[in-house]
Amino acid sequence: MNNKTLVLGLGNTLLGDEGAGVYAVRALQERHADRADLEILDGGTLSFTLAGPIEDADNLIVIDATQLKDTPGTVRVFEGEDMDRFLGSHRKSSVHEVSLLDLLTIARLAEALPARRALIGIQPEYLDWSDAPTEDVARAIPVACSLAMELIERWRREQGDGDRAARSRGPSGDATAARDAGAPPAVAGVPSAARSRFAGPSGDAPGRPPRSGDATGRESPPAADSEESPIVWNTRRRRG
């Protein structure tokens, strides 16, 4: 059974940290271009043309500069329904032609929304004219890449477990049930060692106003420090 993952990097590389997602997928392309189970795509500032690749994917990972209300360089993973809730309450309206939530809605209406999906968000610091990310965000990009590969490998293992369970049930096994058997929970973790290594204190990004977003009436995501909040990594160095 095919188990192809689309890794989609979003952003504008002419606006400083806004290009974090694009820089991340470029790094992944350099290291993993030969993997047949991956499609690594520079999605730029989003357009409806991305609906097709999303619908064709078995799994979806989006990497993007995201207003997390945390210190610059913080990386956070939103998986499954937690990703949907976060996007519903944090729709970006900066330079994107269409919101990521709109594209996921199109895929859902087409009954082609990847069951395994995640957003890897990187807290930006500078969102103005610049052809390079800031120091803190540049350090966060390899962390985001590592998290993407960890998700891909975990989903691959879960898919294998689901397929084996379906075969063990014999001819009566249902393909949808097999897929669901390997589906991750709405809020998924990555190894606790990684959590303790990168976790850091929460704080507002200094000196830059957040990008605007409009609430859609969906359930608000958990607070950044709540028990249900996704895993957080903070790569910012302490200033002397």
Contacts in CASP RR format, 6 or more apart in sequence:
PFRMAT RR
TARGET T0000
AUTHOR 0000-0000-0000
METHOD contacts of the structure
MODEL  1
MNNKTLVLGLGNTLLGDEGAGVYAVRALQERHADRADLEILDGGTLSFTL
AGPIEDADNLIVIDATQLKDTPGTVRVFEGEDMDRFLGSHRKSSVHEVSL
LDLLTIARLAEALPARRALIGIQPEYLDWSDAPTEDVARAIPVACSLAME
LIERWRREQGDGDRAARSRGPSGDATAARDAGAPPAVAGVPSAARSRFAG
PSGDAPGRPPRSGDATGRESPPAADSEESPIVWNTRRRRG
1 159 0 8 1.000
1 163 0 8 1.000
2 58 0 8 1.000
3 37 0 8 1.000
3 58 0 8 1.000
3 59 0 8 1.000
3 155 0 8 1.000
3 156 0 8 1.000
3 159 0 8 1.000
3 160 0 8 1.000
4 37 0 8 1.000
4 38 0 8 1.000
4 39 0 8 1.000
4 56 0 8 1.000
4 57 0 8 1.000
4 58 0 8 1.000
4 59 0 8 1.000
5 37 0 8 1.000
5 38 0 8 1.000
5 39 0 8 1.000
5 57 0 8 1.000
5 58 0 8 1.000
5 59 0 8 1.000
5 60 0 8 1.000
5 61 0 8 1.000
5 152 0 8 1.000
5 155 0 8 1.000
6 39 0 8 1.000
6 41 0 8 1.000
6 53 0 8 1.000
6 54 0 8 1.000
6 56 0 8 1.000
6 57 0 8 1.000
6 59 0 8 1.000
6 60 0 8 1.000
6 61 0 8 1.000
6 114 0 8 1.000
7 25 0 8 1.000
7 28 0 8 1.000
7 38 0 8 1.000
7 39 0 8 1.000
7 40 0 8 1.000
7 41 0 8 1.000
7 61 0 8 1.000
7 63 0 8 1.000
7 148 0 8 1.000
7 152 0 8 1.000
8 25 0 8 1.000
8 41 0 8 1.000
8 43 0 8 1.000
8 50 0 8 1.000
8 53 0 8 1.000
8 54 0 8 1.000
8 60 0 8 1.000
8 61 0 8 1.000
8 62 0 8 1.000
8 63 0 8 1.000
9 21 0 8 1.000
9 22 0 8 1.000
9 24 0 8 1.000
9 25 0 8 1.000
9 41 0 8 1.000
9 42 0 8 1.000
9 43 0 8 1.000
9 44 0 8 1.000
9 62 0 8 1.000
9 63 0 8 1.000
9 64 0 8 1.000
10 19 0 8 1.000
10 21 0 8 1.000
10 22 0 8 1.000
10 43 0 8 1.000
10 44 0 8 1.000
10 45 0 8 1.000
10 46 0 8 1.000
10 62 0 8 1.000
10 63 0 8 1.000
10 64 0 8 1.000
10 65 0 8 1.000
10 96 0 8 1.000
10 100 0 8 1.000
11 18 0 8 1.000
11 19 0 8 1.000
11 20 0 8 1.000
11 21 0 8 1.000
11 22 0 8 1.000
11 43 0 8 1.000
11 44 0 8 1.000
11 45 0 8 1.000
11 64 0 8 1.000
11 65 0 8 1.000
11 95 0 8 1.000
11 96 0 8 1.000
12 18 0 8 1.000
12 19 0 8 1.000
12 22 0 8 1.000
12 44 0 8 1.000
12 45 0 8 1.000
12 95 0 8 1.000
13 19 0 8 1.000
13 22 0 8 1.000
13 23 0 8 1.000
13 131 0 8 1.000
14 129 0 8 1.000
14 130 0 8 1.000
14 131 0 8 1.000
15 95 0 8 1.000
15 127 0 8 1.000
15 128 0 8 1.000
15 129 0 8 1.000
15 130 0 8 1.000
16 124 0 8 1.000
16 126 0 8 1.000
16 127 0 8 1.000
16 128 0 8 1.000
16 129 0 8 1.000
16 130 0 8 1.000
16 131 0 8 1.000
16 132 0 8 1.000
16 133 0 8 1.000
16 134 0 8 1.000
17 65 0 8 1.000
17 72 0 8 1.000
17 122 0 8 1.000
17 124 0 8 1.000
17 125 0 8 1.000
17 126 0 8 1.000
17 127 0 8 1.000
17 133 0 8 1.000
17 134 0 8 1.000
17 137 0 8 1.000
18 65 0 8 1.000
18 94 0 8 1.000
18 95 0 8 1.000
18 124 0 8 1.000
18 127 0 8 1.000
19 65 0 8 1.000
19 133 0 8 1.000
20 63 0 8 1.000
20 64 0 8 1.000
20 65 0 8 1.000
20 122 0 8 1.000
20 124 0 8 1.000
20 133 0 8 1.000
20 137 0 8 1.000
20 140 0 8 1.000
20 141 0 8 1.000
20 144 0 8 1.000
21 63 0 8 1.000
21 64 0 8 1.000
21 65 0 8 1.000
21 122 0 8 1.000
21 141 0 8 1.000
21 144 0 8 1.000
22 42 0 8 1.000
22 43 0 8 1.000
22 44 0 8 1.000
23 133 0 8 1.000
23 138 0 8 1.000
23 141 0 8 1.000
24 63 0 8 1.000
24 120 0 8 1.000
24 122 0 8 1.000
24 141 0 8 1.000
24 144 0 8 1.000
24 145 0 8 1.000
24 148 0 8 1.000
25 40 0 8 1.000
25 41 0 8 1.000
25 42 0 8 1.000
25 43 0 8 1.000
25 63 0 8 1.000
26 42 0 8 1.000
27 141 0 8 1.000
27 142 0 8 1.000
27 145 0 8 1.000
28 38 0 8 1.000
28 40 0 8 1.000
28 145 0 8 1.000
28 148 0 8 1.000
28 149 0 8 1.000
29 40 0 8 1.000
31 145 0 8 1.000
32 38 0 8 1.000
32 40 0 8 1.000
32 149 0 8 1.000
33 40 0 8 1.000
37 152 0 8 1.000
37 156 0 8 1.000
38 152 0 8 1.000
39 53 0 8 1.000
39 57 0 8 1.000
41 50 0 8 1.000
41 53 0 8 1.000
43 50 0 8 1.000
45 95 0 8 1.000
45 96 0 8 1.000
45 97 0 8 1.000
46 96 0 8 1.000
46 97 0 8 1.000
46 98 0 8 1.000
46 99 0 8 1.000
46 100 0 8 1.000
46 103 0 8 1.000
47 97 0 8 1.000
47 98 0 8 1.000
48 97 0 8 1.000
48 98 0 8 1.000
48 103 0 8 1.000
48 106 0 8 1.000
50 103 0 8 1.000
51 103 0 8 1.000
51 106 0 8 1.000
51 107 0 8 1.000
54 60 0 8 1.000
54 103 0 8 1.000
54 104 0 8 1.000
54 106 0 8 1.000
54 107 0 8 1.000
54 112 0 8 1.000
54 113 0 8 1.000
54 114 0 8 1.000
55 106 0 8 1.000
55 107 0 8 1.000
55 110 0 8 1.000
55 112 0 8 1.000
55 113 0 8 1.000
56 112 0 8 1.000
57 114 0 8 1.000
58 114 0 8 1.000
58 116 0 8 1.000
58 159 0 8 1.000
59 114 0 8 1.000
59 115 0 8 1.000
59 116 0 8 1.000
59 117 0 8 1.000
59 152 0 8 1.000
59 155 0 8 1.000
60 114 0 8 1.000
60 116 0 8 1.000
60 117 0 8 1.000
60 118 0 8 1.000
61 117 0 8 1.000
61 118 0 8 1.000
61 119 0 8 1.000
61 120 0 8 1.000
61 148 0 8 1.000
61 151 0 8 1.000
61 152 0 8 1.000
62 100 0 8 1.000
62 117 0 8 1.000
62 118 0 8 1.000
62 119 0 8 1.000
62 120 0 8 1.000
63 119 0 8 1.000
63 120 0 8 1.000
63 121 0 8 1.000
63 122 0 8 1.000
63 144 0 8 1.000
63 148 0 8 1.000
64 100 0 8 1.000
64 119 0 8 1.000
64 120 0 8 1.000
64 121 0 8 1.000
64 122 0 8 1.000
65 121 0 8 1.000
65 122 0 8 1.000
65 123 0 8 1.000
65 124 0 8 1.000
65 127 0 8 1.000
65 137 0 8 1.000
66 76 0 8 1.000
66 90 0 8 1.000
66 92 0 8 1.000
66 119 0 8 1.000
66 121 0 8 1.000
66 122 0 8 1.000
66 123 0 8 1.000
66 124 0 8 1.000
67 90 0 8 1.000
67 92 0 8 1.000
67 123 0 8 1.000
67 124 0 8 1.000
67 210 0 8 1.000
67 211 0 8 1.000
68 74 0 8 1.000
68 76 0 8 1.000
68 121 0 8 1.000
68 123 0 8 1.000
68 224 0 8 1.000
69 123 0 8 1.000
69 202 0 8 1.000
69 203 0 8 1.000
69 204 0 8 1.000
69 205 0 8 1.000
69 210 0 8 1.000
69 224 0 8 1.000
70 76 0 8 1.000
70 123 0 8 1.000
70 202 0 8 1.000
70 203 0 8 1.000
70 204 0 8 1.000
70 205 0 8 1.000
70 224 0 8 1.000
70 232 0 8 1.000
70 234 0 8 1.000
71 123 0 8 1.000
71 136 0 8 1.000
71 201 0 8 1.000
71 202 0 8 1.000
71 203 0 8 1.000
71 204 0 8 1.000
71 205 0 8 1.000
71 234 0 8 1.000
71 236 0 8 1.000
72 123 0 8 1.000
72 124 0 8 1.000
72 125 0 8 1.000
72 134 0 8 1.000
72 136 0 8 1.000
72 137 0 8 1.000
72 205 0 8 1.000
72 206 0 8 1.000
72 236 0 8 1.000
73 122 0 8 1.000
73 123 0 8 1.000
73 124 0 8 1.000
73 125 0 8 1.000
73 136 0 8 1.000
73 137 0 8 1.000
73 139 0 8 1.000
73 140 0 8 1.000
73 234 0 8 1.000
73 235 0 8 1.000
73 236 0 8 1.000
74 122 0 8 1.000
74 123 0 8 1.000
74 140 0 8 1.000
74 200 0 8 1.000
74 202 0 8 1.000
74 232 0 8 1.000
74 233 0 8 1.000
74 234 0 8 1.000
74 235 0 8 1.000
74 236 0 8 1.000
75 120 0 8 1.000
75 121 0 8 1.000
75 122 0 8 1.000
75 123 0 8 1.000
75 140 0 8 1.000
75 143 0 8 1.000
75 144 0 8 1.000
75 147 0 8 1.000
75 198 0 8 1.000
75 232 0 8 1.000
75 233 0 8 1.000
75 234 0 8 1.000
75 235 0 8 1.000
76 120 0 8 1.000
76 121 0 8 1.000
76 123 0 8 1.000
76 224 0 8 1.000
76 229 0 8 1.000
76 230 0 8 1.000
76 231 0 8 1.000
76 232 0 8 1.000
76 233 0 8 1.000
77 118 0 8 1.000
77 119 0 8 1.000
77 120 0 8 1.000
77 121 0 8 1.000
77 147 0 8 1.000
77 151 0 8 1.000
77 188 0 8 1.000
77 189 0 8 1.000
77 190 0 8 1.000
77 230 0 8 1.000
77 231 0 8 1.000
78 85 0 8 1.000
78 86 0 8 1.000
78 118 0 8 1.000
78 119 0 8 1.000
78 120 0 8 1.000
78 121 0 8 1.000
78 221 0 8 1.000
78 230 0 8 1.000
79 117 0 8 1.000
79 118 0 8 1.000
79 119 0 8 1.000
79 151 0 8 1.000
79 184 0 8 1.000
79 185 0 8 1.000
79 186 0 8 1.000
79 187 0 8 1.000
79 188 0 8 1.000
79 189 0 8 1.000
79 230 0 8 1.000
80 116 0 8 1.000
80 117 0 8 1.000
80 118 0 8 1.000
80 184 0 8 1.000
80 186 0 8 1.000
80 188 0 8 1.000
81 186 0 8 1.000
82 186 0 8 1.000
82 187 0 8 1.000
82 221 0 8 1.000
82 222 0 8 1.000
82 228 0 8 1.000
82 230 0 8 1.000
83 117 0 8 1.000
83 118 0 8 1.000
83 119 0 8 1.000
84 101 0 8 1.000
84 104 0 8 1.000
84 218 0 8 1.000
85 218 0 8 1.000
85 219 0 8 1.000
85 220 0 8 1.000
85 221 0 8 1.000
86 119 0 8 1.000
86 221 0 8 1.000
87 99 0 8 1.000
87 100 0 8 1.000
87 101 0 8 1.000
87 104 0 8 1.000
87 119 0 8 1.000
88 101 0 8 1.000
88 215 0 8 1.000
88 216 0 8 1.000
88 217 0 8 1.000
88 218 0 8 1.000
89 215 0 8 1.000
89 216 0 8 1.000
89 217 0 8 1.000
89 218 0 8 1.000
89 219 0 8 1.000
89 220 0 8 1.000
89 221 0 8 1.000
90 213 0 8 1.000
90 221 0 8 1.000
91 99 0 8 1.000
91 101 0 8 1.000
91 213 0 8 1.000
91 214 0 8 1.000
91 215 0 8 1.000
91 216 0 8 1.000
92 99 0 8 1.000
92 100 0 8 1.000
92 211 0 8 1.000
92 213 0 8 1.000
93 99 0 8 1.000
93 211 0 8 1.000
93 212 0 8 1.000
93 213 0 8 1.000
93 214 0 8 1.000
94 127 0 8 1.000
94 211 0 8 1.000
94 212 0 8 1.000
100 119 0 8 1.000
101 216 0 8 1.000
104 113 0 8 1.000
104 117 0 8 1.000
107 113 0 8 1.000
107 114 0 8 1.000
115 179 0 8 1.000
115 180 0 8 1.000
115 183 0 8 1.000
116 155 0 8 1.000
116 158 0 8 1.000
116 183 0 8 1.000
116 184 0 8 1.000
118 151 0 8 1.000
118 188 0 8 1.000
120 144 0 8 1.000
120 147 0 8 1.000
120 148 0 8 1.000
121 144 0 8 1.000
122 137 0 8 1.000
122 140 0 8 1.000
122 141 0 8 1.000
122 144 0 8 1.000
123 137 0 8 1.000
123 140 0 8 1.000
123 205 0 8 1.000
124 134 0 8 1.000
124 137 0 8 1.000
124 205 0 8 1.000
124 208 0 8 1.000
125 134 0 8 1.000
125 136 0 8 1.000
125 137 0 8 1.000
125 205 0 8 1.000
125 206 0 8 1.000
125 208 0 8 1.000
126 134 0 8 1.000
126 208 0 8 1.000
127 208 0 8 1.000
127 211 0 8 1.000
132 138 0 8 1.000
133 141 0 8 1.000
136 235 0 8 1.000
136 236 0 8 1.000
136 237 0 8 1.000
139 235 0 8 1.000
139 236 0 8 1.000
139 237 0 8 1.000
140 233 0 8 1.000
140 235 0 8 1.000
143 198 0 8 1.000
143 233 0 8 1.000
143 235 0 8 1.000
147 190 0 8 1.000
147 233 0 8 1.000
150 190 0 8 1.000
150 191 0 8 1.000
150 194 0 8 1.000
151 188 0 8 1.000
151 190 0 8 1.000
154 184 0 8 1.000
154 188 0 8 1.000
155 184 0 8 1.000
158 182 0 8 1.000
158 183 0 8 1.000
158 184 0 8 1.000
159 179 0 8 1.000
159 182 0 8 1.000
160 182 0 8 1.000
161 181 0 8 1.000
161 182 0 8 1.000
162 178 0 8 1.000
162 179 0 8 1.000
162 181 0 8 1.000
162 182 0 8 1.000
163 178 0 8 1.000
165 178 0 8 1.000
165 181 0 8 1.000
166 173 0 8 1.000
166 174 0 8 1.000
166 175 0 8 1.000
166 177 0 8 1.000
166 178 0 8 1.000
166 181 0 8 1.000
187 228 0 8 1.000
187 230 0 8 1.000
188 230 0 8 1.000
189 195 0 8 1.000
189 230 0 8 1.000
189 231 0 8 1.000
190 231 0 8 1.000
194 231 0 8 1.000
194 233 0 8 1.000
195 231 0 8 1.000
195 233 0 8 1.000
198 232 0 8 1.000
198 233 0 8 1.000
198 234 0 8 1.000
198 235 0 8 1.000
199 231 0 8 1.000
199 232 0 8 1.000
199 233 0 8 1.000
199 234 0 8 1.000
200 232 0 8 1.000
200 233 0 8 1.000
200 234 0 8 1.000
201 234 0 8 1.000
202 224 0 8 1.000
202 225 0 8 1.000
202 232 0 8 1.000
221 229 0 8 1.000
222 228 0 8 1.000
222 229 0 8 1.000
223 229 0 8 1.000
224 232 0 8 1.000
END
